[in-house]
Amino acid sequence: MKVNQFPDRIIKVGNEDYLYFGGTAYLGLPTNKKFLKLVVKNILKWGSAYGSSRNANIKLKAYDNGEQFIAKHIKAASALTVSSGMLAGKLVLDVMKPQTDCFFHFPTIHPAVKGTDSLPFFIEDELNPRLLDSVPEKITILTDAVPSFQIKPIDFSFLNLISTTKEITLIIDESHSLGIVGVNGCGLYSTINLSNIKRKIMFASLGKAFGLSGGVIASDAEFMNQIATNDTFVSSAGMNPAFVQTMADAEDIYIRQHQKLRKKLDYINVNLVKNNKVEFNPDYPVIYPHIEGINEVFSKNKIIPTNFKYPTDTKMLNRIVITANHKEKDLDKLIHILNQHQF
């Protein structure tokens, strides 16, 4: 269906209002008035776009401001922004290819970081035997922080099972965890401290929780210098500088919206009947209903969740997304339907 406005908690379809529990605007920022004022202010200062290389002789201070903020927020040594999350993933792969003997990917990894020569991390629910052999090699592991159809971040402790002959680089797609999990929405990056990982790298789309078109890469200073001197990075126009500056200016808004989202999840946790037909984690703003005919029930009650075929999955992506903008009355209606149809 096509609509003529940005879908916030309410979406107008034709002449009727529906409750919207879809999309990826977890912090509710694309319609947040204070956030939008910052965006407009920065567009008036930095322009609507800047089509120059980041390595040109004229460098905009906006990039330093935003990237220093995001590195501090993620708790990484260094960070760089790019024009999209997809480009961020591709750049990381390009830099790692010459340094990697073998890539391994988790199931449902995003196409942005699944190379054609990558091997599955699991084979029939067991670690790929190559990860356990005694052959010395440099390996790079590709994973989402929170995989599709799941509601909890990956527990990386099983990486300790990998042979000590392997030099491990871990690449994490945090598009659906940055701004959501961790202290003030810092993501998973800072919590991964396994002794057998030589290097960890995160990348993410900023167009989801952070509400801005662009992408980010964060890691140690040495790796980020490799990104900054990569031919693709040098020859590409950067993220809109007005958006990068907005990140730095919006620190308090990010924290406040994250707190609001946490309260919504706590409210659901208290009132939703726990049942295996409804997957819910009070630390994550996505619900997966496994109730036959539930979308028809939602439609009759003027509720629209996310429902479409994702290219990397064999089944429909059918999920309910909670945002910081939803009101208790919205949640009450949703919870009532889920509780009523679980049995």
Secondary structure, 3 states (H helix, E strand, C coil): CCCCCCCCCEEEECCEEEEEECCCCCCCHHHCHHHHHHHHHHHHHHCCCCCCECCCCCCCHHHHHHHHHHHHHHCCCEEEEECCHHHHHHHHHHHHHHHCCEEEECCCCCHHHCCCCCEECEECCEECHHHCCCCCEEEEEEEECCCCCCCCCCCHHHHHHCCCCEEEEEEEECCCCCCCCCHHHCCCHHHCCCCCEEEEEEEEECCCCCCCCCEEEEECHHHHHHHHCCHHHHHCECCCHHHHHHHHHCHHHHHHHHHHHHHHHHHHHHHCCCECCEEECCCCCEEEECCCCHHHHHHHCCEEEEEEECCCCCCEEEEEECCCCCCHHHHHHHHHHHHHCCC
